[in-house]
Amino acid sequence: VRPRLADAKFFFDQDRKKTLESRVPGLDKVVYHNKLGTQGERMERVCAIAETIGLQLGGPELAARSLLAARLAKTDLVTDMVGEFPELQGIMGGYYARHDGESEDIAFAIEDHYKPRFAGDELPRTMTGVVVALADKLETLVGMFGIGNLPTGDKDPFALRRHALGVIRMLVEKDVPLKLADQLLHVASEAFNGWLDKQADPKEARVQFGFNKTKLEEFVYDRLGGNLREQGASAQEVDAVLALRPQRLADVAQR
């Protein structure tokens, strides 16, 4: 174990010589997905979504904090520490943010934006964290649905079912007063429209990227229905309430 710890200490000391902000340009060199661009392009989309959701939920102040946290959230992917210990992504970002003098709110949001990572995992601790986690998951869902990477049977390589469930849990348990299709999915698809407009050949890019909002909405309601049945609601109750496609998921349990 000692050599591993010595490596970790070396990486930790090296990483802290550069701020997270100075690592942002490095994300442009990391491919996220060949059809969806680099981690830098992805970060810009997440930023756009987070800023708009923050504005809708808490005004300019929450929007500014969410934008900063979203901008820095993926920068620890290009640190030596996360390169060596990938399971520390997010966690190291929180440590480095504090070291750079960022507020606890920003550090928590960077650390928490992957949550919930699995069924029963805790949710982000702060509202900024919730906004960035929502933006991150919505970006993944809209992006993967846009290029047709849908889960099939038991195969779900991009964990889209887990991302959808994460979005549902945050909307319900944090009582987020936003509409699923008209606000959240709309904001996320607008971020992609902005990205597509910047492509060398926007028309060609749009041919490859065809996002169907209704399809993703159905996918989220399917996950929600399954989740409610697991919690003891009868199939008839679930079908009766979800047939109306209630836009505010926090109300569904009461209905």
C-alpha positions in Angstrom: 0.0 0.0 0.0 2.9 2.4 0.8 4.0 3.0 -2.8 0.4 3.6 -3.8 0.0 6.2 -1.1 3.4 7.8 -2.0 2.1 8.0 -5.6 -1.1 9.6 -4.4 0.7 12.2 -2.3 2.9 13.1 -5.2 -0.1 13.5 -7.6 -2.0 15.5 -5.0 0.9 17.9 -4.5 1.5 18.2 -8.3 -2.2 18.8 -9.0 -2.5 21.6 -6.5 0.2 23.7 -8.3 -2.5 24.4 -11.0 -6.0 25.8 -10.3 -9.1 24.1 -11.6 -9.9 27.2 -13.7 -6.5 26.9 -15.5 -7.5 23.3 -16.4 -10.7 24.2 -18.2 -9.0 24.5 -21.7 -7.6 21.0 -21.2 -11.1 19.6 -21.5 -11.1 20.5 -25.2 -8.5 17.8 -25.7 -10.5 15.0 -24.2 -13.1 13.3 -26.5 -16.4 12.8 -24.8 -18.1 11.0 -27.7 -17.3 11.1 -31.4 -20.7 12.4 -32.2 -21.1 14.8 -29.3 -17.7 16.4 -29.2 -15.2 17.0 -26.4 -15.5 17.2 -22.7 -15.0 21.0 -23.2 -18.1 21.2 -25.5 -20.0 19.0 -23.1 -19.0 21.3 -20.2 -20.4 24.3 -22.2 -23.7 22.6 -22.7 -23.9 21.6 -19.0 -23.1 25.3 -18.1 -25.9 26.6 -20.3 -28.4 24.2 -18.8 -27.2 24.8 -15.2 -27.4 28.6 -15.6 -30.9 28.5 -17.0 -32.2 26.1 -14.3 -30.4 28.2 -11.6 -32.1 31.3 -12.9 -35.5 29.6 -12.8 -35.1 28.2 -9.3 -33.2 30.9 -7.4 -32.6 34.0 -9.6 -29.2 35.5 -10.7 -27.3 34.5 -7.6 -28.0 30.7 -7.9 -27.5 31.0 -11.6 -24.0 32.5 -11.2 -23.0 29.8 -8.6 -24.4 27.0 -10.7 -22.5 28.3 -13.8 -19.2 28.4 -11.9 -19.7 24.9 -10.4 -20.7 23.5 -13.8 -17.6 25.1 -15.4 -15.3 23.5 -12.9 -17.1 20.2 -12.3 -15.3 18.1 -14.9 -11.8 19.7 -14.6 -10.6 17.1 -12.2 -10.8 14.6 -15.0 -7.6 16.1 -16.4 -5.7 15.9 -13.1 -3.0 13.3 -12.4 -4.9 12.1 -9.3 -8.1 11.2 -11.1 -6.0 9.9 -14.0 -4.5 7.4 -11.6 -7.6 6.9 -9.4 -10.7 7.4 -11.6 -13.1 6.5 -8.8 -12.1 9.8 -7.1 -13.7 12.0 -9.8 -15.8 14.7 -8.2 -14.3 14.1 -4.8 -10.9 15.4 -5.9 -12.6 18.3 -7.6 -14.1 19.3 -4.3 -10.7 19.2 -2.5 -9.0 21.2 -5.3 -11.8 23.8 -5.4 -11.3 24.5 -1.6 -7.6 24.7 -2.2 -8.2 27.3 -4.9 -10.3 29.4 -2.5 -13.7 28.6 -3.8 -16.7 28.5 -1.4 -17.9 25.4 0.3 -21.1 25.6 -1.8 -19.0 25.3 -5.0 -16.8 22.6 -3.6 -19.9 20.6 -2.5 -21.6 21.1 -5.9 -18.5 19.8 -7.8 -18.3 16.8 -5.4 -22.0 16.0 -5.6 -22.8 16.5 -9.2 -22.4 12.8 -10.0 -25.0 11.9 -7.3 -27.1 9.9 -7.0 -24.5 7.4 -8.4 -26.6 4.3 -7.6 -30.0 3.3 -6.3 -30.4 4.6 -2.7 -27.4 6.9 -3.0 -27.7 10.3 -1.2 -28.7 13.4 -3.2 -26.6 16.5 -3.6 -26.4 18.5 -0.4 -26.9 22.0 -1.7 -29.2 23.7 -4.2 -26.2 24.5 -6.4 -25.3 20.8 -6.3 -28.9 19.8 -7.3 -28.9 22.3 -10.2 -25.5 21.1 -11.6 -26.4 17.4 -11.1 -29.7 17.9 -12.9 -27.9 19.7 -15.7 -25.2 17.0 -16.0 -27.8 14.2 -16.2 -30.1 16.0 -18.6 -27.2 16.7 -20.9 -26.3 13.0 -21.0 -29.9 12.0 -21.6 -30.7 14.5 -24.3 -27.3 13.9 -26.0 -27.6 10.1 -26.0 -31.2 10.2 -27.2 -30.2 12.7 -29.9 -27.7 10.3 -31.4 -30.0 7.2 -30.9 -27.9 5.5 -28.1 -30.9 4.1 -26.3 -30.9 1.4 -23.7 -32.0 -2.0 -25.0 -33.1 -4.9 -22.9 -30.5 -5.3 -20.2 -27.9 -3.2 -22.0 -27.5 0.3 -20.9 -23.8 1.3 -21.4 -24.4 5.0 -20.7 -26.5 4.3 -17.5 -29.4 6.3 -19.0 -31.9 4.5 -16.7 -29.9 5.5 -13.7 -29.6 9.1 -14.9 -33.3 9.3 -15.5 -34.0 7.9 -12.0 -31.5 10.4 -10.6 -33.4 13.3 -12.2 -36.7 11.9 -10.9 -35.4 11.6 -7.4 -34.0 15.1 -7.3 -37.2 16.6 -8.7 -39.4 14.7 -6.2 -37.3 14.6 -3.0 -36.0 18.2 -3.4 -39.5 19.4 -4.4 -38.2 21.2 -7.5 -41.0 23.3 -9.0 -40.0 22.9 -12.6 -42.0 21.2 -15.5 -40.4 18.2 -17.0 -40.9 18.7 -20.7 -41.7 22.4 -21.0 -38.8 23.6 -18.9 -36.1 20.9 -18.2 -36.1 19.0 -21.4 -36.6 22.2 -23.4 -33.7 23.9 -21.7 -31.4 20.9 -22.3 -32.4 20.6 -26.0 -31.8 24.3 -26.5 -28.3 23.9 -25.2 -27.7 21.3 -27.9 -29.3 23.6 -30.5 -26.7 26.2 -29.5 -23.9 23.7 -29.9 -25.2 22.5 -33.2 -25.3 26.0 -34.6 -21.6 26.3 -33.9 -20.6 23.2 -35.8 -18.7 23.6 -39.1 -21.7 22.3 -41.0 -24.8 22.8 -38.8 -27.1 21.1 -41.3 -25.0 18.0 -41.5 -24.7 18.0 -37.7 -28.5 18.2 -37.3 -28.9 15.2 -39.6 -26.7 13.2 -37.2 -28.5 14.6 -34.2 -32.2 14.1 -34.0 -33.6 14.7 -30.6 -37.2 13.6 -29.9 -38.5 15.2 -26.7 -41.6 13.0 -26.5 -39.5 9.8 -26.6 -37.3 11.0 -23.7 -40.3 12.2 -21.8 -41.9 8.7 -22.2 -38.6 7.1 -21.0 -38.6 9.3 -17.8 -42.3 8.5 -17.1 -41.5 4.7 -17.5 -38.8 5.0 -14.9 -41.1 7.0 -12.6 -43.9 4.4 -13.0 -41.5 1.6 -12.1 -40.2 3.5 -9.2 -43.7 4.2 -7.8 -44.7 0.5 -8.2 -41.6 -0.5 -6.3 -42.7 1.8 -3.5 -46.0 0.0 -3.2 -48.4 1.9 -5.5 -50.7 -0.3 -7.5 -50.3 -0.5 -11.3 -53.8 1.1 -11.8 -53.0 4.1 -9.6 -49.7 4.7 -11.4 -51.3 4.4 -14.8 -54.2 6.7 -13.9 -51.9 9.5 -12.6 -49.2 9.2 -15.2 -51.7 9.0 -18.1 -52.2 12.7 -17.6 -48.4 13.3 -18.0 -48.1 15.5 -14.9 -45.3 18.0 -15.6 -44.3 18.6 -12.0 -43.0 15.3 -10.8 -42.9 16.4 -7.1 -46.8 16.3 -7.1 -47.1 12.8 -8.5 -46.9 11.0 -5.1 -49.7 13.1 -3.6 -51.9 12.5 -6.7 
